[in-house]
């Protein structure tokens, strides 16, 4: 059975920067949970960040690939550089995915770790820009397809192709 890496906040875990969750009500995710397919993971907590914590964004909206290459940092609202924690969390997510044979992930859109199509632009003004989070960029670099919580139907289609 294919395993699916999923953002912990989507499964109701209170791991977000504000101490909350973003629990998904998606029936496909619920079904996958019941089937025992899900590997629930929060890269930011795994990288050593506390809950709650200051919000963080990738400077200049550069995206996760720029962070991975050292061309951009992840900064918190208090001005602290949390790049090392985001990189450590991304590596831990990749390790967890590999340990479970994961080839598919469903992650939280907009997050500086898990964003799939967009991340916040680094201004802390609520503006999004196209791009991926650090964990998404690392997973995709290693051949793991990543979908957002708004793309679960597409993820299910991809899952079917993996299992045929």
C-alpha positions as CSV (number, residue, x, y, z in Angstrom):
1,X,0.0,0.0,0.0
2,X,1.3,3.4,-1.0
3,X,2.0,5.8,1.9
4,X,1.3,9.5,1.7
5,X,3.2,12.2,3.6
6,X,0.7,14.8,4.9
7,X,1.1,18.0,6.8
8,X,0.4,17.4,10.5
9,X,-1.7,20.6,10.8
10,X,-4.1,19.3,8.1
11,X,-4.7,16.2,10.3
12,X,-5.7,18.4,13.3
13,X,-2.4,18.6,15.1
14,X,-1.8,22.0,16.7
15,X,1.6,22.6,15.3
16,X,1.2,25.8,13.4
17,X,3.1,29.0,14.3
18,X,0.0,30.3,16.1
19,X,-0.5,27.1,18.1
20,X,-3.5,26.1,15.9
21,X,-4.3,23.5,13.3
22,X,-5.8,23.8,9.8
23,X,-7.8,20.6,10.0
24,X,-8.9,19.3,6.6
25,X,-12.4,18.0,6.2
26,X,-11.5,16.3,2.9
27,X,-13.1,12.9,2.7
28,X,-10.3,11.4,0.6
29,X,-7.8,12.3,3.3
30,X,-10.1,10.9,5.9
31,X,-10.3,7.7,4.0
32,X,-6.6,7.5,3.5
33,X,-6.2,8.0,7.3
34,X,-8.6,5.1,8.0
35,X,-6.6,2.9,5.5
36,X,-3.4,3.6,7.4
37,X,-1.7,5.3,4.5
38,X,-0.8,8.6,6.1
39,X,2.6,9.6,7.4
40,X,1.7,12.7,9.4
41,X,4.6,15.2,9.7
42,X,5.4,18.8,10.6
43,X,8.8,19.9,9.2
44,X,8.9,23.1,11.3
45,X,8.5,21.3,14.6
46,X,10.8,18.5,13.4
47,X,13.3,21.2,12.6
48,X,13.3,22.4,16.2
49,X,10.9,25.3,16.2
50,X,8.5,25.6,19.1
51,X,4.7,25.9,19.1
52,X,3.7,28.7,19.2
53,X,6.4,30.6,17.4
54,X,6.8,33.8,15.4
55,X,5.4,33.6,11.9
56,X,8.1,33.1,9.2
57,X,8.4,33.8,5.5
58,X,11.0,33.3,2.8
59,X,12.7,36.7,2.2
60,X,11.7,38.3,-1.1
61,X,9.2,35.5,-1.8
62,X,12.2,33.7,-3.4
63,X,10.8,30.2,-2.7
64,X,12.1,27.0,-1.3
65,X,14.6,26.2,-4.0
66,X,16.4,29.5,-3.3
67,X,16.6,28.6,0.4
68,X,18.0,25.1,-0.5
69,X,20.7,26.7,-2.7
70,X,21.6,29.3,0.0
71,X,20.3,32.3,-2.1
72,X,17.5,33.2,0.3
73,X,16.8,32.9,4.0
74,X,13.7,32.2,6.1
75,X,13.1,35.0,8.5
76,X,10.6,35.3,11.4
77,X,8.5,38.4,12.3
78,X,10.9,39.1,15.2
79,X,13.8,39.3,12.7
80,X,15.4,36.0,13.6
81,X,16.9,33.8,10.9
82,X,15.2,30.4,11.1
83,X,16.7,29.1,7.9
84,X,18.6,26.3,9.6
85,X,15.5,25.0,11.3
86,X,13.5,25.0,8.0
87,X,16.3,23.2,6.3
88,X,16.6,20.6,9.1
89,X,12.8,20.1,9.0
90,X,12.9,19.6,5.2
91,X,15.6,17.0,5.6
92,X,13.7,15.3,8.3
93,X,10.6,15.2,6.1
94,X,12.6,13.7,3.3
95,X,14.0,11.1,5.7
96,X,10.5,10.2,7.0
97,X,9.2,9.9,3.4
98,X,12.1,7.7,2.4
99,X,11.7,5.5,5.5
100,X,8.0,4.9,4.5
101,X,8.6,4.6,0.8
102,X,6.5,7.7,0.2
103,X,6.2,8.9,-3.4
104,X,3.3,11.3,-2.9
105,X,2.7,14.1,-0.4
106,X,-0.3,16.4,0.5
107,X,1.0,19.6,2.2
108,X,-0.4,22.9,3.5
109,X,-0.5,25.6,0.9
110,X,1.1,28.9,1.6
111,X,3.5,27.7,4.3
112,X,7.2,28.6,4.0
113,X,7.8,24.8,4.5
114,X,4.9,23.2,2.8
115,X,3.6,25.6,0.2
116,X,3.0,23.9,-3.2
117,X,1.9,26.7,-5.5
118,X,2.4,29.8,-3.4
119,X,4.3,31.2,-0.4
120,X,4.0,34.5,1.4
121,X,6.3,37.1,-0.1
122,X,8.5,37.9,2.9
123,X,6.8,41.3,3.6
124,X,4.6,39.9,6.4
125,X,1.7,41.8,4.8
126,X,-0.3,38.8,3.8
127,X,0.7,38.8,0.2
128,X,1.4,35.5,-1.6
129,X,3.7,34.9,-4.6
130,X,4.0,31.9,-6.8
131,X,6.5,29.4,-5.4
132,X,7.2,26.4,-3.2
133,X,8.1,26.0,0.4
134,X,11.4,24.6,1.5
135,X,10.1,21.1,2.3
136,X,8.1,20.9,-0.9
137,X,11.1,22.0,-3.0
138,X,13.3,19.3,-1.4
139,X,10.7,16.5,-1.7
140,X,10.1,17.3,-5.4
141,X,13.9,17.5,-6.0
142,X,14.0,13.9,-4.8
143,X,11.1,12.7,-7.0
144,X,8.2,12.9,-4.5
145,X,5.1,14.6,-6.1
146,X,3.6,17.2,-3.8
147,X,0.0,18.4,-3.9
148,X,-1.7,21.0,-1.8
149,X,-4.7,20.4,0.4
150,X,-6.8,21.9,-2.5
151,X,-5.5,19.3,-4.9
152,X,-6.4,16.1,-3.1
153,X,-8.5,14.9,-6.0
154,X,-5.5,15.3,-8.3
155,X,-3.4,13.5,-5.6
156,X,-5.9,10.6,-5.7
157,X,-5.5,10.4,-9.4
158,X,-1.7,10.2,-9.1
159,X,-2.1,7.6,-6.3
160,X,-4.1,5.4,-8.7
161,X,-1.2,5.6,-11.3
162,X,1.3,4.6,-8.6
163,X,-0.8,1.6,-7.7
164,X,-1.4,0.2,-11.2
